[in-house]
């Protein structure tokens, strides 16, 4: 049993090479690439520490991850691997987790049922998403596609990623232009009404410590949602607790012009995809509840 990053990465590279060396319409391509992707995700966790791969239900698994002998160490399930990658790997969003999980579901069908799950699966449905997920996991480890794919496959893979990014950018620019035109086509009274609604939504979101940003179509304030990358521990500043959360934006909606963008890549294409840091302030009593006061209260005597 080996949970070391470099060993997992070497095996992921081996499986990727096997997938790339057969005909592209063969079911073996997604089969081997899926196995490679799972090992790459495990390597991404081991890059932080192998203990992230240990099944926490038995103590010997944790000890093994720190180099102590174990009789039969067990690692976490792949589903848990992906959910942990979403937490610790920047840009590995829910969308990437769901895509990887979909391939692994087909892998299980292929191995454990009578279904030939990978046959007749065109590369157009998964290959560029596979390269994108791999790129994110590799960048997390300070690597790139050349550290996973055979040398003659790196260029074509990068071309596919660039073409996909350009396609997304064109789609986003078209959506922005359409939303701008629709908004400008409204009469002044309706524009003012929608602008007022957008301002109200923005104030409400700001009051609840949410994210807002200027709409790339109509310049009104729009609502941003995202996934938490990390949060600081709360600390006392004056009489209040303060902490921060770093958010990776994954969707945008403008009440005024109706522009909707879903996915981090679309947010990036619209130039509103940068990470957001939110400040949170709260009274210690509200944050900790009654326990915050319990340790400070004088004991009551004579009530027993």
BADOBA-284949 format. One record per residue (C-alpha): residue number from 1; x, y, z. Coordinates in nm, 4 decimals. Example, Ala and Ser with C-alpha at 12.3 -4.5 7.8 and 13.67 -1.06 7.14 Angstrom:
<pos = 1, x = 1.2300, y = -0.4500, z = 0.7800> .
<pos = 2, x = 1.3670, y = -0.1060, z = 0.7140> .
END
This chain:
<pos = 1, x = 0.0000, y = 0.0000, z = 0.0000> .
<pos = 2, x = 0.1511, y = 0.3313, z = -0.1070> .
<pos = 3, x = -0.0081, y = 0.6702, z = -0.0558> .
<pos = 4, x = 0.2918, y = 0.8834, z = -0.1498> .
<pos = 5, x = 0.2261, y = 1.1610, z = -0.4000> .
<pos = 6, x = 0.5016, y = 1.0737, z = -0.6461> .
<pos = 7, x = 0.4058, y = 0.7061, z = -0.6589> .
<pos = 8, x = 0.0403, y = 0.7913, z = -0.7180> .
<pos = 9, x = 0.1396, y = 1.0439, z = -0.9830> .
<pos = 10, x = 0.3641, y = 0.7898, z = -1.1587> .
<pos = 11, x = 0.0800, y = 0.5397, z = -1.1760> .
<pos = 12, x = -0.1610, y = 0.8096, z = -1.2982> .
<pos = 13, x = 0.0914, y = 0.8890, z = -1.5737> .
<pos = 14, x = 0.1176, y = 0.5199, z = -1.6673> .
<pos = 15, x = -0.2596, y = 0.4850, z = -1.6987> .
<pos = 16, x = -0.2875, y = 0.8088, z = -1.8985> .
<pos = 17, x = -0.0253, y = 0.6789, z = -2.1393> .
<pos = 18, x = -0.2201, y = 0.3559, z = -2.1822> .
<pos = 19, x = -0.5315, y = 0.5535, z = -2.2597> .
<pos = 20, x = -0.3566, y = 0.7746, z = -2.5129> .
<pos = 21, x = -0.1893, y = 0.4920, z = -2.7051> .
<pos = 22, x = -0.5082, y = 0.3243, z = -2.8346> .
<pos = 23, x = -0.7536, y = 0.4324, z = -3.1021> .
<pos = 24, x = -0.9575, y = 0.7314, z = -2.9875> .
<pos = 25, x = -1.2908, y = 0.5642, z = -3.0567> .
<pos = 26, x = -1.2017, y = 0.2721, z = -2.8304> .
<pos = 27, x = -1.3721, y = 0.2315, z = -2.4935> .
<pos = 28, x = -1.0271, y = 0.1757, z = -2.3463> .
<pos = 29, x = -0.9491, y = 0.5475, z = -2.3803> .
<pos = 30, x = -1.2029, y = 0.6712, z = -2.1219> .
<pos = 31, x = -1.1435, y = 0.3578, z = -1.9132> .
<pos = 32, x = -0.7708, y = 0.4174, z = -1.8638> .
<pos = 33, x = -0.8147, y = 0.7953, z = -1.8402> .
<pos = 34, x = -1.0712, y = 0.7521, z = -1.5624> .
<pos = 35, x = -0.8323, y = 0.5331, z = -1.3657> .
<pos = 36, x = -0.5616, y = 0.7943, z = -1.4209> .
<pos = 37, x = -0.7912, y = 1.0735, z = -1.3011> .
<pos = 38, x = -0.8737, y = 0.8935, z = -0.9772> .
<pos = 39, x = -0.5051, y = 0.8429, z = -0.8962> .
<pos = 40, x = -0.4290, y = 1.2034, z = -0.9888> .
<pos = 41, x = -0.6968, y = 1.3228, z = -0.7451> .
<pos = 42, x = -0.5439, y = 1.1052, z = -0.4736> .
<pos = 43, x = -0.2007, y = 1.2462, z = -0.5552> .
<pos = 44, x = -0.3422, y = 1.5981, z = -0.5166> .
<pos = 45, x = -0.4482, y = 1.5159, z = -0.1601> .
<pos = 46, x = -0.1211, y = 1.3389, z = -0.0830> .
<pos = 47, x = 0.0587, y = 1.6544, z = -0.2038> .
<pos = 48, x = -0.0730, y = 1.8180, z = 0.1121> .
<pos = 49, x = -0.0252, y = 1.5071, z = 0.3259> .
<pos = 50, x = -0.1041, y = 1.1354, z = 0.2811> .
<pos = 51, x = -0.3168, y = 1.1500, z = 0.5954> .
<pos = 52, x = -0.5894, y = 1.3064, z = 0.3799> .
<pos = 53, x = -0.6199, y = 0.9655, z = 0.2125> .
<pos = 54, x = -0.6522, y = 0.7675, z = 0.5350> .
<pos = 55, x = -0.9878, y = 0.6238, z = 0.6363> .
<pos = 56, x = -1.0353, y = 0.7972, z = 0.9739> .
<pos = 57, x = -1.2592, y = 0.5250, z = 1.1147> .
<pos = 58, x = -0.9579, y = 0.3210, z = 1.2241> .
<pos = 59, x = -0.6641, y = 0.4746, z = 1.4012> .
<pos = 60, x = -0.4053, y = 0.2519, z = 1.2351> .
<pos = 61, x = -0.4902, y = 0.4096, z = 0.9003> .
<pos = 62, x = -0.3903, y = 0.7509, z = 1.0354> .
<pos = 63, x = -0.0738, y = 0.6075, z = 1.1884> .
<pos = 64, x = 0.0163, y = 0.4433, z = 0.8583> .
<pos = 65, x = -0.0169, y = 0.7780, z = 0.6806> .
<pos = 66, x = 0.2487, y = 0.9128, z = 0.9183> .
<pos = 67, x = 0.4866, y = 0.6274, z = 0.8432> .
<pos = 68, x = 0.3987, y = 0.3787, z = 1.1179> .
<pos = 69, x = 0.3369, y = 0.0125, z = 1.0306> .
<pos = 70, x = -0.0192, y = -0.1077, z = 0.9889> .
<pos = 71, x = -0.1640, y = -0.4516, z = 0.9211> .
<pos = 72, x = -0.4190, y = -0.3581, z = 0.6594> .
<pos = 73, x = -0.4332, y = 0.0192, z = 0.6021> .
<pos = 74, x = -0.7421, y = 0.1457, z = 0.4247> .
<pos = 75, x = -0.7838, y = 0.4650, z = 0.2276> .
<pos = 76, x = -1.0970, y = 0.6712, z = 0.1769> .
<pos = 77, x = -1.3462, y = 0.6046, z = -0.1014> .
<pos = 78, x = -1.3085, y = 0.7909, z = -0.4274> .
<pos = 79, x = -1.6267, y = 0.9865, z = -0.3606> .
<pos = 80, x = -1.4627, y = 1.1257, z = -0.0475> .
<pos = 81, x = -1.1420, y = 1.1941, z = -0.2404> .
<pos = 82, x = -1.3336, y = 1.4160, z = -0.4817> .
<pos = 83, x = -1.5227, y = 1.5992, z = -0.2085> .
<pos = 84, x = -1.1929, y = 1.6698, z = -0.0304> .
<pos = 85, x = -1.0363, y = 1.7927, z = -0.3529> .
<pos = 86, x = -1.3204, y = 2.0408, z = -0.3797> .
<pos = 87, x = -1.2177, y = 2.1774, z = -0.0402> .
<pos = 88, x = -0.8391, y = 2.1838, z = -0.0735> .
<pos = 89, x = -0.7726, y = 2.2255, z = -0.4478> .
<pos = 90, x = -0.8276, y = 2.5779, z = -0.5742> .
<pos = 91, x = -1.0573, y = 2.5967, z = -0.8817> .
<pos = 92, x = -1.1705, y = 2.2359, z = -0.8363> .
<pos = 93, x = -1.5348, y = 2.3313, z = -0.8065> .
<pos = 94, x = -1.8562, y = 2.1361, z = -0.7725> .
<pos = 95, x = -1.8693, y = 2.1136, z = -1.1514> .
<pos = 96, x = -1.5330, y = 1.9339, z = -1.1660> .
<pos = 97, x = -1.6321, y = 1.7073, z = -0.8785> .
<pos = 98, x = -1.9549, y = 1.6094, z = -1.0552> .
<pos = 99, x = -1.7762, y = 1.5469, z = -1.3851> .
<pos = 100, x = -1.5147, y = 1.3233, z = -1.2219> .
<pos = 101, x = -1.7870, y = 1.1408, z = -1.0312> .
<pos = 102, x = -1.9748, y = 1.0774, z = -1.3572> .
<pos = 103, x = -1.6691, y = 0.9093, z = -1.5096> .
<pos = 104, x = -1.6161, y = 0.7017, z = -1.1975> .
<pos = 105, x = -1.9799, y = 0.5933, z = -1.2087> .
<pos = 106, x = -1.9195, y = 0.4637, z = -1.5615> .
<pos = 107, x = -1.5995, y = 0.2965, z = -1.4390> .
<pos = 108, x = -1.7993, y = 0.1075, z = -1.1771> .
<pos = 109, x = -2.0567, y = 0.0031, z = -1.4378> .
<pos = 110, x = -1.7766, y = -0.1152, z = -1.6638> .
<pos = 111, x = -1.6075, y = -0.3238, z = -1.3947> .
<pos = 112, x = -1.8959, y = -0.4495, z = -1.1855> .
<pos = 113, x = -2.1887, y = -0.5003, z = -1.4245> .
<pos = 114, x = -2.2565, y = -0.6498, z = -1.7654> .
<pos = 115, x = -2.2767, y = -0.3025, z = -1.9204> .
<pos = 116, x = -2.0022, y = -0.1923, z = -2.1586> .
<pos = 117, x = -2.0268, y = 0.1577, z = -2.0157> .
<pos = 118, x = -1.7356, y = 0.3137, z = -2.2038> .
<pos = 119, x = -1.8245, y = 0.1827, z = -2.5477> .
<pos = 120, x = -1.9741, y = 0.4389, z = -2.7846> .
<pos = 121, x = -1.8726, y = 0.7248, z = -2.5535> .
<pos = 122, x = -1.7474, y = 0.9956, z = -2.7931> .
<pos = 123, x = -1.4474, y = 1.1994, z = -2.6855> .
<pos = 124, x = -1.6492, y = 1.5158, z = -2.7515> .
<pos = 125, x = -1.8531, y = 1.4386, z = -2.4395> .
<pos = 126, x = -1.5656, y = 1.4092, z = -2.1928> .
<pos = 127, x = -1.2091, y = 1.4508, z = -2.3181> .
<pos = 128, x = -1.1677, y = 1.8291, z = -2.2876> .
<pos = 129, x = -1.3328, y = 1.8186, z = -1.9437> .
<pos = 130, x = -1.0897, y = 1.5435, z = -1.8486> .
<pos = 131, x = -0.7934, y = 1.7564, z = -1.9561> .
<pos = 132, x = -0.9354, y = 2.0550, z = -1.7668> .
<pos = 133, x = -0.9819, y = 1.8587, z = -1.4434> .
<pos = 134, x = -0.6317, y = 1.7147, z = -1.4784> .
<pos = 135, x = -0.4875, y = 2.0615, z = -1.5381> .
<pos = 136, x = -0.6462, y = 2.1942, z = -1.2190> .
<pos = 137, x = -0.5202, y = 1.9013, z = -1.0096> .
<pos = 138, x = -0.1711, y = 1.9253, z = -1.1603> .
<pos = 139, x = -0.1460, y = 2.3017, z = -1.1057> .
<pos = 140, x = -0.2351, y = 2.2417, z = -0.7413> .
<pos = 141, x = 0.0861, y = 2.0330, z = -0.7223> .
<pos = 142, x = 0.2946, y = 2.2867, z = -0.9161> .
<pos = 143, x = 0.2862, y = 2.0690, z = -1.2297> .
<pos = 144, x = 0.1287, y = 2.0832, z = -1.5755> .
<pos = 145, x = -0.0042, y = 1.8485, z = -1.8411> .
<pos = 146, x = 0.3472, y = 1.7509, z = -1.9511> .
<pos = 147, x = 0.3856, y = 1.5797, z = -1.6129> .
<pos = 148, x = 0.0938, y = 1.3482, z = -1.6918> .
<pos = 149, x = 0.0512, y = 1.3023, z = -2.0653> .
<pos = 150, x = 0.2917, y = 1.1577, z = -2.3261> .
<pos = 151, x = 0.4965, y = 1.4353, z = -2.4912> .
<pos = 152, x = 0.3120, y = 1.4138, z = -2.8240> .
<pos = 153, x = -0.0242, y = 1.4501, z = -2.6498> .
<pos = 154, x = 0.0493, y = 1.7679, z = -2.4514> .
<pos = 155, x = 0.0200, y = 2.0074, z = -2.7468> .
<pos = 156, x = -0.3121, y = 1.8703, z = -2.8758> .
<pos = 157, x = -0.4546, y = 1.8672, z = -2.5226> .
<pos = 158, x = -0.3572, y = 2.2305, z = -2.4714> .
<pos = 159, x = -0.5078, y = 2.3216, z = -2.8078> .
<pos = 160, x = -0.8359, y = 2.1587, z = -2.7031> .
<pos = 161, x = -0.8331, y = 2.3507, z = -2.3750> .
<pos = 162, x = -0.7579, y = 2.6790, z = -2.5516> .
<pos = 163, x = -1.0332, y = 2.6180, z = -2.8063> .
<pos = 164, x = -1.2808, y = 2.5340, z = -2.5305> .
<pos = 165, x = -1.1852, y = 2.8490, z = -2.3395> .
<pos = 166, x = -1.2320, y = 3.0576, z = -2.6554> .
<pos = 167, x = -1.5691, y = 2.8938, z = -2.7161> .
<pos = 168, x = -1.6776, y = 2.9781, z = -2.3624> .
<pos = 169, x = -1.5505, y = 3.3344, z = -2.4025> .
<pos = 170, x = -1.7472, y = 3.3806, z = -2.7258> .
<pos = 171, x = -2.0580, y = 3.2401, z = -2.5595> .
<pos = 172, x = -2.0199, y = 3.4748, z = -2.2632> .
<pos = 173, x = -1.9560, y = 3.7820, z = -2.4784> .
<pos = 174, x = -2.2643, y = 3.6981, z = -2.6822> .
<pos = 175, x = -2.4740, y = 3.6638, z = -2.3655> .
<pos = 176, x = -2.3410, y = 3.9954, z = -2.2323> .
<pos = 177, x = -2.4136, y = 4.1718, z = -2.5606> .
<pos = 178, x = -2.7638, y = 4.0283, z = -2.5775> .
<pos = 179, x = -2.8430, y = 4.1316, z = -2.2184> .
<pos = 180, x = -2.7077, y = 4.4832, z = -2.2833> .
<pos = 181, x = -2.9151, y = 4.5235, z = -2.5989> .
<pos = 182, x = -3.2308, y = 4.3980, z = -2.4290> .
<pos = 183, x = -3.1797, y = 4.6373, z = -2.1388> .
<pos = 184, x = -3.1122, y = 4.9389, z = -2.3607> .
<pos = 185, x = -3.4206, y = 4.8571, z = -2.5673> .
<pos = 186, x = -3.6430, y = 4.9155, z = -2.2636> .
<pos = 187, x = -3.8001, y = 5.2550, z = -2.2079> .
<pos = 188, x = -3.6527, y = 5.4815, z = -1.9426> .
<pos = 189, x = -3.9219, y = 5.4090, z = -1.6843> .
<pos = 190, x = -3.8722, y = 5.0329, z = -1.7028> .
<pos = 191, x = -3.4944, y = 5.0731, z = -1.6880> .
<pos = 192, x = -3.5266, y = 5.2806, z = -1.3724> .
<pos = 193, x = -3.7609, y = 5.0227, z = -1.2162> .
<pos = 194, x = -3.5192, y = 4.7383, z = -1.2848> .
<pos = 195, x = -3.2225, y = 4.9430, z = -1.1637> .
<pos = 196, x = -3.4087, y = 5.0062, z = -0.8387> .
<pos = 197, x = -3.4761, y = 4.6335, z = -0.7991> .
<pos = 198, x = -3.1093, y = 4.5572, z = -0.8645> .
<pos = 199, x = -3.0039, y = 4.8132, z = -0.6025> .
<pos = 200, x = -3.2436, y = 4.6597, z = -0.3502> .
<pos = 201, x = -3.1121, y = 4.3086, z = -0.4182> .
<pos = 202, x = -2.7546, y = 4.4332, z = -0.3829> .
<pos = 203, x = -2.8271, y = 4.6053, z = -0.0508> .
<pos = 204, x = -2.9965, y = 4.2927, z = 0.0794> .
<pos = 205, x = -2.7043, y = 4.0756, z = -0.0274> .
<pos = 206, x = -2.4546, y = 4.3178, z = 0.1246> .
<pos = 207, x = -2.6513, y = 4.3227, z = 0.4499> .
<pos = 208, x = -2.6217, y = 3.9441, z = 0.4659> .
<pos = 209, x = -2.2480, y = 3.9526, z = 0.3947> .
<pos = 210, x = -2.2904, y = 3.8283, z = 0.0402> .
<pos = 211, x = -2.1016, y = 3.9107, z = -0.2769> .
<pos = 212, x = -2.1971, y = 4.1676, z = -0.5384> .
<pos = 213, x = -2.0167, y = 4.3030, z = -0.8423> .
<pos = 214, x = -2.0807, y = 4.5348, z = -1.1335> .
<pos = 215, x = -2.2701, y = 4.3692, z = -1.4185> .
<pos = 216, x = -2.0562, y = 4.3488, z = -1.7346> .
<pos = 217, x = -2.3670, y = 4.4130, z = -1.9458> .
<pos = 218, x = -2.5527, y = 4.7022, z = -1.7816> .
<pos = 219, x = -2.3139, y = 4.8158, z = -1.5028> .
<pos = 220, x = -2.5749, y = 4.7691, z = -1.2301> .
<pos = 221, x = -2.4912, y = 4.5687, z = -0.9201> .
<pos = 222, x = -2.5397, y = 4.1938, z = -0.9669> .
<pos = 223, x = -2.5372, y = 3.8993, z = -0.7271> .
<pos = 224, x = -2.2406, y = 3.6615, z = -0.7089> .
<pos = 225, x = -2.2514, y = 3.3136, z = -0.5579> .
<pos = 226, x = -1.9592, y = 3.0818, z = -0.5107> .
<pos = 227, x = -1.7839, y = 2.8117, z = -0.3171> .
<pos = 228, x = -1.5843, y = 2.8683, z = 0.0012> .
<pos = 229, x = -1.2137, y = 2.8015, z = -0.0483> .
<pos = 230, x = -1.1039, y = 2.8689, z = 0.3081> .
<pos = 231, x = -1.1986, y = 3.0596, z = 0.6198> .
<pos = 232, x = -0.9905, y = 3.2156, z = 0.8943> .
<pos = 233, x = -1.0501, y = 3.1475, z = 1.2601> .
<pos = 234, x = -1.2555, y = 3.4159, z = 1.4368> .
<pos = 235, x = -1.0593, y = 3.6591, z = 1.6509> .
<pos = 236, x = -1.1658, y = 3.9427, z = 1.8764> .
<pos = 237, x = -1.1433, y = 4.2955, z = 1.7369> .
<pos = 238, x = -1.2733, y = 4.5395, z = 1.9936> .
<pos = 239, x = -1.6009, y = 4.3957, z = 2.1169> .
<pos = 240, x = -1.6729, y = 4.1885, z = 1.8053> .
<pos = 241, x = -1.5482, y = 3.8676, z = 1.6500> .
<pos = 242, x = -1.4046, y = 3.9002, z = 1.3006> .
<pos = 243, x = -1.3230, y = 3.6307, z = 1.0469> .
<pos = 244, x = -1.2841, y = 3.6097, z = 0.6718> .
<pos = 245, x = -1.3882, y = 3.3662, z = 0.4028> .
<pos = 246, x = -1.2306, y = 3.3397, z = 0.0579> .
<pos = 247, x = -1.4859, y = 3.2584, z = -0.2109> .
<pos = 248, x = -1.4363, y = 3.1235, z = -0.5613> .
<pos = 249, x = -1.7219, y = 3.2734, z = -0.7670> .
<pos = 250, x = -1.9219, y = 3.0228, z = -0.9697> .
<pos = 251, x = -2.2363, y = 3.2115, z = -1.0736> .
<pos = 252, x = -2.3646, y = 3.5622, z = -1.1412> .
<pos = 253, x = -2.7134, y = 3.7054, z = -1.1833> .
<pos = 254, x = -2.8222, y = 4.0594, z = -1.2627> .
<pos = 255, x = -3.1761, y = 4.1622, z = -1.1726> .
<pos = 256, x = -3.1636, y = 4.4650, z = -1.4003> .
<pos = 257, x = -3.0718, y = 4.3173, z = -1.7387> .
<pos = 258, x = -3.1293, y = 3.9479, z = -1.6660> .
<pos = 259, x = -2.7725, y = 3.8350, z = -1.7390> .
<pos = 260, x = -2.6999, y = 3.4932, z = -1.5873> .
<pos = 261, x = -2.3590, y = 3.3240, z = -1.5889> .
<pos = 262, x = -2.2976, y = 2.9783, z = -1.4466> .
<pos = 263, x = -1.9585, y = 2.8187, z = -1.3911> .
<pos = 264, x = -1.6210, y = 2.9553, z = -1.2861> .
<pos = 265, x = -1.4923, y = 2.9459, z = -1.6444> .
<pos = 266, x = -1.7761, y = 3.1734, z = -1.7571> .
<pos = 267, x = -1.7114, y = 3.4080, z = -1.4669> .
<pos = 268, x = -1.3468, y = 3.4253, z = -1.5717> .
<pos = 269, x = -1.4441, y = 3.4922, z = -1.9325> .
<pos = 270, x = -1.6570, y = 3.7849, z = -1.8134> .
<pos = 271, x = -1.3630, y = 3.9210, z = -1.6090> .
<pos = 272, x = -1.5527, y = 3.8809, z = -1.2813> .
<pos = 273, x = -1.4005, y = 3.5500, z = -1.1762> .
<pos = 274, x = -1.1383, y = 3.6671, z = -0.9299> .
<pos = 275, x = -1.1509, y = 3.5340, z = -0.5762> .
<pos = 276, x = -1.3566, y = 3.7341, z = -0.3292> .
<pos = 277, x = -1.2703, y = 3.7845, z = 0.0370> .
<pos = 278, x = -1.5661, y = 3.8490, z = 0.2652> .
<pos = 279, x = -1.5341, y = 3.9971, z = 0.6131> .
<pos = 280, x = -1.7683, y = 3.8736, z = 0.8826> .
<pos = 281, x = -1.8395, y = 4.0498, z = 1.2125> .
<pos = 282, x = -2.0511, y = 3.9157, z = 1.4946> .
<pos = 283, x = -2.1122, y = 3.9599, z = 1.8637> .
<pos = 284, x = -1.9368, y = 3.6799, z = 2.0572> .
<pos = 285, x = -2.2592, y = 3.5967, z = 2.2392> .
<pos = 286, x = -2.4441, y = 3.5487, z = 1.9113> .
<pos = 287, x = -2.1545, y = 3.3509, z = 1.7633> .
<pos = 288, x = -2.0987, y = 3.1107, z = 2.0500> .
<pos = 289, x = -2.4445, y = 3.1195, z = 2.2038> .
<pos = 290, x = -2.4955, y = 3.0753, z = 2.5739> .
<pos = 291, x = -2.1683, y = 2.8797, z = 2.6046> .
<pos = 292, x = -1.9833, y = 3.2048, z = 2.5459> .
<pos = 293, x = -2.1090, y = 3.3351, z = 2.8796> .
<pos = 294, x = -2.1066, y = 3.0113, z = 3.0763> .
<pos = 295, x = -1.7365, y = 3.0083, z = 3.1565> .
<pos = 296, x = -1.7477, y = 3.3698, z = 3.2733> .
<pos = 297, x = -2.0484, y = 3.3491, z = 3.5056> .
<pos = 298, x = -1.9916, y = 3.3364, z = 3.8762> .
<pos = 299, x = -2.1107, y = 3.0060, z = 4.0250> .
<pos = 300, x = -2.4474, y = 3.0228, z = 4.1967> .
<pos = 301, x = -2.4515, y = 2.9038, z = 4.5553> .
<pos = 302, x = -2.7387, y = 2.7987, z = 4.7770> .
<pos = 303, x = -2.9493, y = 2.6543, z = 4.4971> .
<pos = 304, x = -2.8747, y = 2.2861, z = 4.5660> .
END
